[in-house]
Amino acid sequence: MVERVPWWGQVLVQVLVHNLALAMGWVQVLGSLILHMLVLPYQCPRLVTQMVLMLAPLMALVLAPLMAPLMALVLALVLALGLALVMAPLMVLLTAQVLVHNL
């Protein structure tokens, strides 16, 4: 018999996969940023360039799990603030219209 995975297990797997995808995206972004900030401007010797190229993904891999939730929080706050700034005037106008209509 095959057991069904509970709904919360499916949600947990989706969240983990999503966070892993975010983390891997941050690995690429941070690795590229480290490369462009530390290596390219200074015309480093070949050995230093190769060391940084090897260490940049590792540094990014360490930083990515920290950055992904932080960026998700920032994105959620920006979206919530944007929604509040759009909805608040609409709610004021709607309330004023209802009050005027009821007078």
C-alpha positions as CSV (number, residue, x, y, z in Angstrom):
1,M,0.0,0.0,0.0
2,V,1.2,3.5,-0.8
3,E,0.7,6.1,1.9
4,R,-0.4,9.6,0.9
5,V,1.9,12.4,2.0
6,P,-0.1,14.7,4.4
7,W,-0.8,18.2,3.0
8,W,1.6,19.8,5.5
9,G,4.3,17.5,4.2
10,Q,3.7,18.7,0.7
11,V,3.7,22.3,1.7
12,L,7.0,21.8,3.7
13,V,8.6,20.2,0.6
14,Q,7.4,23.0,-1.6
15,V,8.8,25.6,0.8
16,L,12.2,23.8,1.1
17,V,12.5,23.5,-2.7
18,H,11.5,27.1,-3.1
19,N,14.1,28.2,-0.5
20,L,16.7,26.0,-2.2
21,A,16.0,27.6,-5.5
22,L,16.3,31.1,-3.9
23,A,19.5,30.1,-2.2
24,M,21.0,28.8,-5.5
25,G,20.1,32.0,-7.2
26,W,21.8,34.0,-4.4
27,V,24.9,31.7,-4.8
28,Q,25.1,32.9,-8.4
29,V,24.5,36.5,-7.6
30,L,26.8,36.7,-4.7
31,G,29.5,34.7,-6.5
32,S,29.4,37.1,-9.4
33,L,29.4,40.1,-7.1
34,I,32.4,38.8,-5.2
35,L,34.2,38.2,-8.5
36,H,33.5,41.6,-9.8
37,M,34.4,43.5,-6.6
38,L,37.5,41.5,-5.5
39,V,39.1,40.2,-8.7
40,L,38.4,42.3,-11.7
41,P,39.2,45.8,-10.5
42,Y,42.6,45.0,-9.1
43,Q,44.1,42.9,-12.0
44,C,45.1,40.2,-9.5
45,P,47.7,37.6,-10.3
46,R,46.4,34.4,-11.9
47,L,46.8,32.3,-8.7
48,V,44.8,34.9,-6.6
49,T,42.1,35.0,-9.3
50,Q,41.8,31.2,-9.3
51,M,41.6,31.1,-5.5
52,V,38.9,33.8,-5.4
53,L,37.0,32.0,-8.2
54,M,37.1,28.8,-6.1
55,L,36.2,30.5,-2.9
56,A,33.4,32.8,-4.2
57,P,30.8,30.1,-4.7
58,L,31.6,28.7,-1.2
59,M,31.3,32.1,0.4
60,A,28.1,32.7,-1.5
61,L,26.8,29.3,-0.5
62,V,27.3,30.2,3.1
63,L,25.7,33.6,2.7
64,A,22.8,32.5,0.5
65,P,20.7,30.7,3.1
66,L,21.0,33.9,5.2
67,M,20.2,36.2,2.4
68,A,17.2,34.3,0.9
69,P,14.9,34.7,4.0
70,L,16.1,38.3,4.5
71,M,15.3,39.2,0.9
72,A,11.9,37.3,1.1
73,L,11.1,39.4,4.2
74,V,12.1,42.6,2.5
75,L,10.1,41.7,-0.6
76,A,7.0,40.9,1.6
77,L,7.4,44.2,3.5
78,V,7.7,46.2,0.2
79,L,4.6,44.4,-1.2
80,A,2.6,44.9,2.0
81,L,3.6,48.6,2.1
82,G,2.8,49.1,-1.6
83,L,-0.6,47.4,-1.1
84,A,-1.3,49.5,1.9
85,L,-0.4,52.7,0.1
86,V,-2.7,51.7,-2.8
87,M,-5.6,50.4,-0.7
88,A,-5.7,53.1,2.0
89,P,-6.8,55.9,-0.3
90,L,-9.3,53.6,-2.0
91,M,-10.8,52.6,1.4
92,V,-11.0,56.3,2.4
93,L,-12.8,57.2,-0.8
94,L,-15.2,54.2,-0.5
95,T,-16.0,55.1,3.1
96,A,-16.6,58.8,2.2
97,Q,-18.8,57.7,-0.7
98,V,-20.9,55.5,1.6
99,L,-21.1,58.2,4.2
100,V,-22.2,60.8,1.7
101,H,-24.7,58.3,0.2
102,N,-26.2,57.6,3.6
103,L,-26.7,61.3,4.4
